[in-house]
Amino acid sequence: MPDLRITRLFDAPRELVYDAWTDPDQLTRWLGPKGFTGSAAIVDARPGGVWRACITAPGGDQHRMRGVYRELDPPARIVFGFSWETEGDLRTETLVTIELADLGGKTEMTFTQTGFPTTEDRDDHHTGWIECFERLAGHLHGKEER
C-alpha cells in the first residue's frame, strides 16, 4: 500500500505545534485545504479518545472526518486513525503519525499517513495536507487565511 510522508519546518516551538494538533479551537482554524473552513472539532486527546472534525468547501459541501488516538507523547508524537465519513459510512481508515523534533525553537514535523488503498488516494491527500500545513504555518504566526 502506498504511504504518504511530508516533512515541514515550522518557525515555532514544538509545544505550540503539538497544541495546534490537539486543541479543537486551534484545529478548526487551520484544518482543511486553502479556501476551506473548519468547524465542529471534537478532540479527546488521550489514547483511546475520539476526534472528529468537519471542513466546509468554498461551495458549501461539508466533509467530515474522524478517528481514534492511539498514542500521545507531548510534545513529541501523536498517532491517530483517520477516516472520512460519507453518508454515515466510514471509508478506509488510515493511520497518521506526527513526529515533532525541537530544532532550537523551531519544529521539524514529520507527517506520515499509511494504509491508503490506492496511489490516487494518497496523492489526493498529499495535495490537501500540503495546503493544510501552509495554513498551519500561518496560524502559528497569527496570519490566518480563511
N, C-alpha and C positions, 0 to 999 in steps of 0.2 A: 504494500500500500504506500502511496506517495505521502511524504511528510513535508511540512512547511516549517522553515526556520528563518527568523528575522532577528538581526542584531541591530540595536539602536542605542545611540549615546544621548542621554538627556543631561542638560546643564542644571541639575537639581540633585539634592541628596536622596539617597535611595529610600529613606523613610517617607519622603514626600511621594515618590513614585509608587511605593507599596500602598500608601494610603489612597492614592488615586484609583487603584485597582479594587480596594476593599471598602471604601466609603461610598454608599449608594448616592449621596448628593453629588460627589465628585464624578462618579462613574457616568451619571446622566449628562454631565457637561461635555464629555469628550467621546463617549462611545458612539460609534456609527461613522460611516464614510462622510466625506465632505457633503454638506447640504442637508444631512440627516439631523434630526433632533432626538435626543434620548429622553426617556420618561419612565416612570414606574419601576425604578430599580429596587429590588429587594435583595439584601445581602445579609446572610447569616454566616459570617466569616469565621468558621471553625470546621475542623474535619467532620464530615457528615452533614454540614449545613448546606442549605439550598440557596442558590442565587437565581434571580430572574430579572430580565430587563426587556424593554421594548424600545425600538428605534423607529422613527417615522420618516419615510422618504419625502422628498420635496413635493411629490404629487399626492401625499396623504396616506399611502399604503403603509400599514404597520407590520413590522417584523419582530416577532417575539422569540426570545432565546432563554435558555435555562441550563442549569447544571448543578452538580453537587461538588462541594470542595472535598478534595482527597487529602491534601496536605497544605499546611500553612506554617511557615518558618519566618516570622517577621524579623527583619525587613528583607530577607534574602531570597525567599522562594514561595511560590504559590502554584498549586496544582489543582485543576478542576476539570470536570466534564463540561462539554459544550455541545448543545444540540439546538436546532431551530424547531419551533413549534409551528406546524402548518395545519390549519383546520382542526386543531386539537390533537393532531398526531405528531409524534416526535420522529424526526428524520434521524439519520445516522448520528450517533454520538461520537465525538472526537475527544481527545484528551489534550488539554492545554497545560504547558509547563512554562512558568515565567521565573527566570533566574535574574537576580539583581545584584550586580557587583559594584562595590564602592570604589570609585576611582578619584579619590581626593576631593570629595564634594560633588562630583559628577557621578552619574549612574549609567553603567552599561547594562542594558536589558537584553537578555536572550530569550526570545519568544519562540516556543516550539509547539506546533499543533500536529498531532498524529491521528491516524485512523481514518483518513479520507478514503471514500470508496473509489474515487476516480481522480485522475490528474486534473481534469477540468474543475472539479470541486475545489481542489487545493488551490489552483490558480485564481479562482474567483475569490477565495478567502484572502489570498495574498494581497490582491488589489485593495480589498476592503480594510484589512488590518494596516496596511501602509498609510492609508488616509486617516484611520483612527489614531495612529501614532503621531501623525502630524498635528492632529487636534490635541492629543495628549501633551505634546511639547508646548503648544500654545497655552493650554490650561495651566501647566506648571509655571508659566511665566505671566499668568493673568491676562493673556491675549486670546481670549476665546472667540472662536468663529461660530456663528450659528447659521 
